[in-house]
Amino acid sequence: MSRILIIEDDQSIAELERDYLEINGYAAEVETDGSKGLKKALAEPFDGDSERGRN
């Protein structure tokens, strides 16, 4: 299962995006704080991160 990180400060939009991704077979995590989201994105492996060579 692909793992996706959603960084979105609007909780309702983030939940909608997460629900859509999960319905379509992705494991989605939400971070509503940009700084925390960046730290999480850099520290943990998420799929689709083509800038750092991950797919």
Residue pairs with C-beta under 8 A, 6 or more apart in sequence:
1 25
1 26
1 27
2 25
2 26
2 27
2 47
2 48
3 26
3 27
3 28
3 29
3 45
3 46
3 47
4 21
4 26
4 27
4 28
4 29
4 46
4 47
4 48
5 28
5 29
5 31
5 37
5 40
5 41
5 44
5 46
6 14
6 17
6 18
6 21
6 28
6 29
6 30
6 31
7 31
7 32
7 34
7 37
7 38
7 41
8 14
8 17
8 30
8 32
9 32
9 33
9 34
10 32
11 30
11 32
14 30
14 32
15 30
17 28
17 30
18 28
18 29
18 30
21 28
22 28
29 40
31 37
31 40
41 49
45 54
46 54
47 54
47 55
48 54
48 55
49 55
